[in-house]
Amino acid sequence: MSAVPSAPIPLAAGDVLPPRTVGPMTRNHFVRYAGAGGDFNPIHHDETLAQASGYPGVFGMGLLHAGILGVQLARWVGPDNIRSFAVRYTAQVWPGDELTFTGTVTDVVDGLASITLEVVRQTGEVAARATATAVALAP
């Protein structure tokens, strides 16, 4: 993997974040994130309670895959160059899911790149959509 940029990088409309696939996701991923992030809601690790709450089973916290997406963005454009990052969760992430993280620059205006990002399950279902802005150099 190349070094994380510290200065703005050249970005233009149509540039893409190198896609990354993570998974299969496991209950262990969810439990480890609970410990790191402090989200100990048992619907994410207790099968019986998750089912009693109306879910088919345990599922990942949205911030887990949003965090992975944010890391991918930061590795691409450099963490100091990100000016905004907003995520909308659109589907559950289940044990066994393989998640692909993608992004595309939609435009660059006055040195600021607008970027759309997605987290997609192996089924093709979008688990999260995000938007970001990052400082960019003209290509």
NUMIVO-334711 format. One record per residue: residue number from 0; residue in one letter; x, y, z of N, C-alpha, C in turn. Coordinates in Angstrom, 1 decimal, padded with zeros to 4 digits. Example, Ala and Ser with C-alpha at 12.3 -4.5 7.8 and 13.67 -1.06 7.14 Angstrom:
  num  residuo     n_x     n_y     n_z    ca_x    ca_y    ca_z     c_x     c_y     c_z
    0        A   013.2  -005.7   007.8   012.3  -004.5   007.8   013.2  -003.3   007.8
    1        S   012.8  -002.2   007.1   013.7  -001.1   007.1   012.9   000.0   007.9
REM end
This chain:
  num  residuo     n_x     n_y     n_z    ca_x    ca_y    ca_z     c_x     c_y     c_z
    0        M   000.8  -001.2   000.0   000.0   000.0   000.0   000.9   001.2   000.0
    1        S   000.5   002.2  -000.8   001.3   003.5  -000.8   001.1   004.3   000.4
    2        A   002.0   005.3   000.5   001.9   006.2   001.7   000.7   007.0   001.7
    3        V   000.2   007.4   002.8  -001.0   008.2   003.0  -000.6   009.7   002.6
    4        P  -001.3   010.3   001.7  -000.9   011.7   001.4  -001.1   012.7   002.6
    5        S  -000.1   013.6   002.7  -000.3   014.6   003.7  -000.7   015.9   003.0
    6        A  -000.3   016.1   001.8  -000.7   017.3   001.0  -001.8   017.0   000.1
    7        P  -002.6   018.0  -000.4  -003.7   017.7  -001.3  -003.1   016.9  -002.6
    8        I  -003.9   016.1  -003.1  -003.6   015.3  -004.3  -004.4   015.8  -005.5
    9        P  -003.9   015.6  -006.7  -004.7   016.0  -007.9  -006.0   015.1  -008.0
   10        L  -007.1   015.8  -008.1  -008.4   015.1  -008.2  -009.2   015.8  -009.3
   11        A  -009.9   015.0  -010.1  -010.8   015.5  -011.1  -012.1   014.7  -011.1
   12        A  -013.2   015.3  -011.7  -014.4   014.5  -011.8  -014.2   013.2  -012.5
   13        G  -014.7   012.2  -012.0  -014.6   010.8  -012.5  -013.5   010.0  -011.9
   14        D  -012.6   010.6  -011.1  -011.6   009.8  -010.4  -012.2   008.9  -009.4
   15        V  -011.7   007.7  -009.3  -012.3   006.7  -008.4  -011.4   006.3  -007.2
   16        L  -012.0   006.1  -006.1  -011.3   005.5  -004.9  -011.0   004.1  -005.3
   17        P  -009.7   003.7  -005.1  -009.4   002.3  -005.4  -010.4   001.4  -004.5
   18        P  -011.2   000.5  -005.2  -012.1  -000.3  -004.4  -011.4  -001.3  -003.5
   19        R  -012.1  -001.5  -002.3  -011.5  -002.5  -001.4  -012.7  -003.4  -000.9
   20        T  -012.5  -004.7  -000.8  -013.5  -005.6  -000.3  -013.0  -006.1   001.0
   21        V  -013.9  -006.1   002.0  -013.5  -006.6   003.4  -014.6  -007.7   003.8
   22        G  -014.1  -008.7   004.4  -015.0  -009.7   004.8  -014.5  -011.1   004.4
   23        P  -015.3  -012.1   004.7  -016.6  -012.0   005.3  -016.6  -011.4   006.7
   24        M  -017.6  -010.6   007.0  -017.8  -010.0   008.3  -018.2  -011.2   009.3
   25        T  -017.8  -011.1   010.5  -018.1  -012.1   011.5  -018.6  -011.4   012.8
   26        R  -019.2  -012.2   013.6  -019.7  -011.7   014.9  -018.5  -011.2   015.7
   27        N  -017.3  -011.8   015.5  -016.1  -011.3   016.1  -015.8  -009.9   015.7
   28        H  -015.9  -009.5   014.4  -015.8  -008.1   014.0  -016.7  -007.2   014.8
   29        F  -017.9  -007.6   015.0  -018.9  -006.8   015.7  -018.5  -006.6   017.2
   30        V  -018.1  -007.7   017.8  -017.7  -007.7   019.2  -016.5  -006.8   019.4
   31        R  -015.5  -007.0   018.5  -014.3  -006.2   018.6  -014.6  -004.7   018.4
   32        Y  -015.5  -004.4   017.5  -015.9  -003.0   017.3  -016.6  -002.5   018.5
   33        A  -017.4  -003.3   019.1  -018.2  -002.9   020.3  -017.2  -002.5   021.4
   34        G  -016.1  -003.2   021.6  -015.1  -002.9   022.6  -014.3  -001.6   022.2
   35        A  -014.0  -001.5   020.9  -013.3  -000.3   020.5  -014.1   001.0   020.5
   36        G  -015.4   000.8   020.1  -016.3   002.0   019.9  -017.2   002.2   021.1
   37        G  -017.3   001.3   022.0  -018.2   001.5   023.2  -019.6   001.2   022.9
   38        D  -020.0   000.6   021.8  -021.4   000.3   021.5  -021.7  -001.2   021.9
   39        F  -022.2  -001.3   023.1  -022.4  -002.7   023.6  -023.9  -003.1   023.6
   40        N  -024.6  -002.5   022.6  -026.0  -002.9   022.4  -026.0  -004.4   022.1
   41        P  -026.7  -005.3   022.9  -026.6  -006.7   022.7  -027.2  -007.2   021.4
   42        I  -027.9  -006.4   020.6  -028.4  -006.9   019.4  -027.3  -007.1   018.4
   43        H  -026.1  -006.6   018.7  -025.0  -006.8   017.8  -024.1  -008.0   018.1
   44        H  -024.4  -008.7   019.2  -023.6  -009.8   019.6  -024.4  -011.0   020.2
   45        D  -025.6  -010.7   020.7  -026.4  -011.7   021.4  -027.5  -012.2   020.4
   46        E  -027.3  -013.4   019.8  -028.3  -013.9   018.8  -029.7  -014.0   019.4
   47        T  -029.8  -014.5   020.6  -031.2  -014.7   021.2  -031.9  -013.4   021.3
   48        L  -031.2  -012.4   021.9  -031.8  -011.1   022.1  -032.1  -010.4   020.7
   49        A  -031.2  -010.5   019.8  -031.4  -009.9   018.5  -032.7  -010.5   017.8
   50        Q  -032.9  -011.8   017.9  -034.1  -012.5   017.4  -035.3  -012.0   018.2
   51        A  -035.2  -011.9   019.5  -036.3  -011.5   020.3  -036.7  -010.0   020.0
   52        S  -035.8  -009.3   019.4  -036.0  -007.9   019.1  -036.6  -007.8   017.6
   53        G  -036.8  -008.9   017.0  -037.3  -008.9   015.6  -036.4  -009.0   014.5
   54        Y  -035.1  -009.2   014.8  -034.1  -009.3   013.7  -033.8  -010.8   013.5
   55        P  -033.4  -011.1   012.3  -033.0  -012.5   012.0  -031.9  -013.0   012.8
   56        G  -031.0  -012.1   013.2  -029.8  -012.4   014.0  -029.1  -011.2   014.3
   57        V  -027.8  -011.4   014.8  -027.0  -010.2   015.1  -026.6  -009.5   013.8
   58        F  -026.2  -008.2   013.9  -025.8  -007.5   012.7  -024.8  -006.4   013.1
   59        G  -024.1  -005.9   012.2  -023.0  -005.0   012.4  -023.5  -003.6   012.8
   60        M  -022.8  -002.8   013.5  -023.1  -001.4   013.8  -022.7  -000.6   012.6
   61        G  -023.6   000.3   012.3  -023.3   001.2   011.1  -022.0   001.9   011.1
   62        L  -021.6   002.3   012.3  -020.3   003.0   012.5  -019.1   002.1   012.1
   63        L  -019.3   000.8   012.2  -018.2  -000.1   011.9  -017.9   000.0   010.4
   64        H  -018.9  -000.2   009.5  -018.5   000.0   008.1  -018.3   001.4   007.7
   65        A  -019.0   002.4   008.3  -018.7   003.8   008.0  -017.3   004.1   008.4
   66        G  -016.8   003.6   009.5  -015.4   003.8   009.9  -014.4   003.2   008.9
   67        I  -014.7   002.0   008.4  -013.8   001.4   007.3  -013.8   002.3   006.1
   68        L  -015.0   002.8   005.7  -015.1   003.7   004.6  -014.3   004.9   004.8
   69        G  -014.4   005.5   006.0  -013.7   006.7   006.3  -012.2   006.5   006.2
   70        V  -011.7   005.4   006.6  -010.3   005.0   006.5  -009.8   004.9   005.1
   71        Q  -010.7   004.3   004.3  -010.4   004.2   002.8  -010.3   005.6   002.2
   72        L  -011.2   006.5   002.5  -011.2   007.8   002.0  -009.9   008.5   002.5
   73        A  -009.6   008.4   003.8  -008.4   009.1   004.3  -007.1   008.6   003.7
   74        R  -007.0   007.3   003.4  -005.8   006.7   002.7  -005.7   007.2   001.3
   75        W  -006.8   007.5   000.7  -006.8   008.0  -000.7  -006.4   009.5  -000.8
   76        V  -007.1   010.4  -000.1  -006.9   011.8  -000.2  -006.1   012.4   000.9
   77        G  -005.8   011.7   001.9  -005.1   012.2   003.1  -006.0   012.7   004.1
   78        P  -005.9   012.3   005.4  -006.8   012.7   006.4  -006.9   014.2   006.7
   79        D  -005.8   014.9   006.5  -005.8   016.3   006.7  -006.5   017.1   005.6
   80        N  -006.8   016.4   004.5  -007.4   017.1   003.4  -008.9   016.9   003.4
   81        I  -009.5   016.1   004.2  -010.9   015.9   004.3  -011.6   017.0   005.0
   82        R  -012.6   017.6   004.4  -013.3   018.8   005.0  -014.7   018.4   005.5
   83        S  -015.3   017.3   004.9  -016.6   016.9   005.4  -016.7   015.4   005.1
   84        F  -017.5   014.7   005.9  -017.8   013.3   005.6  -019.1   013.0   006.3
   85        A  -020.1   012.6   005.5  -021.5   012.3   006.1  -021.9   011.0   005.5
   86        V  -022.5   010.2   006.4  -022.9   008.8   006.0  -024.4   008.6   006.3
   87        R  -025.1   007.9   005.4  -026.4   007.4   005.6  -026.5   005.9   005.5
   88        Y  -027.0   005.3   006.5  -027.1   003.8   006.5  -028.3   003.4   005.8
   89        T  -028.2   002.4   004.9  -029.4   002.0   004.1  -029.7   000.5   004.2
   90        A  -028.9  -000.3   004.8  -029.2  -001.7   005.0  -028.3  -002.3   006.1
   91        Q  -028.7  -003.4   006.6  -028.0  -004.1   007.7  -026.8  -004.8   007.1
   92        V  -025.8  -005.0   007.9  -024.6  -005.8   007.5  -024.6  -007.0   008.5
   93        W  -024.7  -008.2   007.9  -024.9  -009.5   008.6  -023.6  -010.3   008.6
   94        P  -023.4  -011.2   009.6  -022.3  -012.1   009.5  -022.3  -012.8   008.2
   95        G  -021.1  -012.9   007.6  -020.9  -013.6   006.3  -020.9  -012.6   005.2
   96        D  -021.3  -011.3   005.4  -021.3  -010.3   004.3  -019.8  -010.0   003.9
   97        E  -019.6  -009.8   002.7  -018.4  -009.2   002.1  -018.8  -007.8   001.7
   98        L  -018.1  -006.8   002.1  -018.4  -005.4   001.8  -017.4  -004.8   000.9
   99        T  -017.8  -004.1  -000.1  -017.0  -003.4  -001.1  -017.2  -001.9  -000.9
  100        F  -016.0  -001.3  -000.7  -016.0   000.2  -000.4  -015.6   000.9  -001.7
  101        T  -016.4   001.8  -002.2  -016.1   002.5  -003.5  -016.4   004.0  -003.3
  102        G  -015.8   004.8  -004.2  -016.0   006.2  -004.2  -015.7   006.8  -005.6
  103        T  -016.3   008.0  -005.9  -016.1   008.7  -007.1  -016.1   010.2  -006.9
  104        V  -015.2   010.9  -007.5  -015.2   012.3  -007.5  -016.3   012.8  -008.4
  105        T  -017.2   013.6  -007.9  -018.3   014.1  -008.8  -018.0   015.4  -009.5
  106        D  -017.3   016.2  -008.7  -016.8   017.5  -009.3  -015.7   018.1  -008.4
  107        V  -015.0   019.1  -009.0  -014.0   019.8  -008.2  -014.3   021.3  -008.5
  108        V  -014.5   022.1  -007.5  -014.8   023.5  -007.6  -014.0   024.2  -006.6
  109        D  -013.2   025.2  -007.1  -012.4   026.0  -006.3  -011.5   025.2  -005.3
  110        G  -010.9   024.2  -005.8  -010.0   023.4  -005.1  -010.6   022.4  -004.1
  111        L  -011.9   022.2  -004.2  -012.6   021.3  -003.2  -013.3   020.2  -004.0
  112        A  -012.9   019.0  -003.8  -013.5   017.9  -004.5  -014.8   017.4  -003.8
  113        S  -015.9   017.2  -004.5  -017.1   016.5  -004.0  -017.0   015.0  -004.3
  114        I  -017.2   014.2  -003.3  -017.0   012.7  -003.5  -018.2   012.0  -003.0
  115        T  -018.7   011.0  -003.8  -019.8   010.1  -003.4  -019.1   008.8  -003.1
  116        L  -019.6   008.1  -002.0  -019.0   006.9  -001.6  -020.1   005.9  -001.3
  117        E  -019.8   004.6  -001.4  -020.8   003.6  -001.0  -020.1   002.4  -000.4
  118        V  -020.9   001.7   000.4  -020.5   000.4   001.0  -021.6  -000.6   000.4
  119        V  -021.1  -001.6  -000.3  -022.0  -002.5  -001.0  -021.8  -003.9  -000.5
  120        R  -022.9  -004.6  -000.2  -022.9  -006.0   000.2  -022.7  -006.9  -001.0
  121        Q  -022.2  -008.1  -000.8  -022.0  -009.0  -001.9  -023.2  -009.3  -002.7
  122        T  -024.4  -009.0  -002.2  -025.7  -009.2  -002.9  -026.0  -008.0  -003.8
  123        G  -025.2  -007.0  -003.8  -025.4  -005.8  -004.6  -026.2  -004.7  -003.8
  124        E  -026.7  -005.1  -002.6  -027.4  -004.1  -001.8  -026.5  -003.1  -001.2
  125        V  -026.8  -001.8  -001.3  -026.0  -000.8  -000.7  -026.3  -000.7   000.8
  126        A  -025.3  -000.9   001.6  -025.4  -000.8   003.1  -025.2   000.6   003.6
  127        A  -024.5   001.4   002.9  -024.3   002.8   003.3  -023.9   003.7   002.1
  128        R  -024.4   004.9   002.1  -024.0   005.9   001.1  -023.4   007.1   001.9
  129        A  -022.4   007.7   001.3  -021.7   008.8   002.0  -021.4   009.8   001.0
  130        T  -021.2   011.0   001.5  -020.6   012.1   000.7  -019.5   012.7   001.5
  131        A  -018.5   013.2   000.8  -017.3   013.8   001.4  -016.9   015.0   000.5
  132        T  -016.1   015.9   001.1  -015.4   016.9   000.4  -014.0   016.9   000.8
  133        A  -013.1   017.1  -000.1  -011.6   017.1   000.2  -010.9   018.1  -000.6
  134        V  -009.9   018.7   000.0  -009.1   019.7  -000.7  -008.3   018.9  -001.8
  135        A  -008.3   019.5  -003.0  -007.7   018.8  -004.1  -006.9   019.8  -005.0
  136        L  -005.9   019.3  -005.6  -005.1   020.0  -006.6  -005.7   019.8  -007.9
  137        A  -005.6   020.8  -008.8  -006.0   020.6  -010.2  -005.1   019.5  -010.8
  138        P  -005.6   018.6  -011.6  -004.8   017.6  -012.2  -003.8   018.1  -013.3
REM end
